[in-house]
Amino acid sequence: MSIKKYADLFAKVEASEEYLNEMAIIDFTEDIIATMERQQVSRSDLAKRLGTSQAYVTKVLRGNVNFTLGTMTRLAHALGAVVRVHVSPRGAITRWMDSIDGATPIPATFDFSGQENILPAEYAVSSKSDSENEPIQAVEWGS
């Protein structure tokens, strides 16, 4: 199969509702996992907070449950967080900034065309990662 045919196939898949749904699930579960890691919350701890089994938490983190807004809110709430939903035009770059107690926010930018965590040049970025599968992490703003 030619490169053009592959590119056309990928473009068709990336435009599908099923693909967009799966990407939203991946984004959400990655956010939950990152929040758990920051708070040093294990799957077992999260299961206790939710009043459910560790097996259910594992299914959730693998994306193998029906993700309703209620399910997402319940998971975020168990971690002391909230779910923010935003609708934007296809191809738009969305920038989120979380500022806690007036602290200087660290921006994270998500480009849903396939690149994640793109930061403007004025922000420091660490290319160090514990494993090949981990994304590059932003470090303190202005450092």
N, C-alpha and C positions, 0 to 999 in steps of 0.2 A: 504494500500500500504506500502511496506517495506521501510526502510530507504535507502537501496541500490537502489531501484527503483526510489525514489525521487532524490537521488544524480545523478543517470544516466539521469533522466529527466532534472534536472538543468544543468548538463554538456552539454547536447544537446542544450538546449535553449541558454546558454551562448556562445556557439560556432556559433550561427546563425548570419547571416548578419543583420537581423532585430534587434536583441538584441544589437549588437555592434553599430548600427546606433542610437538606442534610448539612449544608454549610452553616445555617443558623444553629442547628443542634451542636455541631462541632465548636462553633464560637462560644456557645453557652457553656458546654461541658468544660472547655478549656478555661473559661473564666472561673467556674466553680472549683476546678482543680487548682488553679493558681491561688484562689482565695484560701482554700484548705491548706496549701503549702505555706502561705504567708502566716496563717494563724496556727500552724502546726496541728491541724485537725486531721485525725486519721479517718479512714472509712468507717471504722467501728465507732469512733466518737460522733461522726455525723449521723450514723444510723441511730444511736442513742438519742441524739437531739431531735431526730425526726420521729422517734418511736416506731422504728421499722427495723428490718434486718440488714445486716451488712451485705447480703446477697443483692438486695434491692438497690442499695447505694452503688454497688459494682455495676449493675445493669444500667443505672442512670448515667454513671460516668462513661460507660461504653456507648451511650446514646440509644440503648435498646428499650426505651419506654415511650409511652405516648406523652410528648411534651406539650402540655397545655400551659397557659399563662399561670394557672393555679399551681401546677407542679413546679414551675420555675420559681414562682414567688415563694413557695413553701421552702424550697431548697436554699434560696438566697437568704430568707429570713432566719433559717437555722444557723447561718453563718454570720448573722448580724449585718446583712447586706440587703440591697433592694435591686429589683430588676428595672432597668430603663429600656423602653422600647422606642425606636425611632424609625420612621419610614423615610427613605430618600430615593431620588431617581436612580435608575440603574447607571452604573459607571461613576457615580458620585463618590468622592472621597469623604469619609466621615471621620471627624476628630472628636474624641472624648477626652475630657479633663476632669479628674476627680480631685477635689480639694477638701481636705478634712480639717476642720477647726481652723480655717483661715490659712492653712499652710500653702506654700507656693505649689500650684498644681504641676504635675508631670503629664505632658500630653502623650497620648497614644493615638496613632492614626491607623485606620484600617481601610485598605483599598480593596473592595470586594471583587476586583478584577483578578485576584489571585495573589497579591502581595500583601503581607501583613506587617504591622508594627514598623511603618515607615515614619521616621522622625525627621523634622526639618534639620538642616545642617547645624543650626545653632545649639542643638541639644547633644549632649555627650551620649555616646552609645558604646557599650562594652560588647566586644565580639566573643568574649569568653563564655563558654557554656559547659555544663557538667557532662553533657553527652551530645552526640551528633544530632539527636532528635529534638533537642530543646531549642526554642527560638532565641534569637539574640535579644538580650534584655536591656531596657533603657535604665540608665543610672541617674543619679540626682541631677536635676535641672541646673545648668550653669556651673557644674563642677569641672 
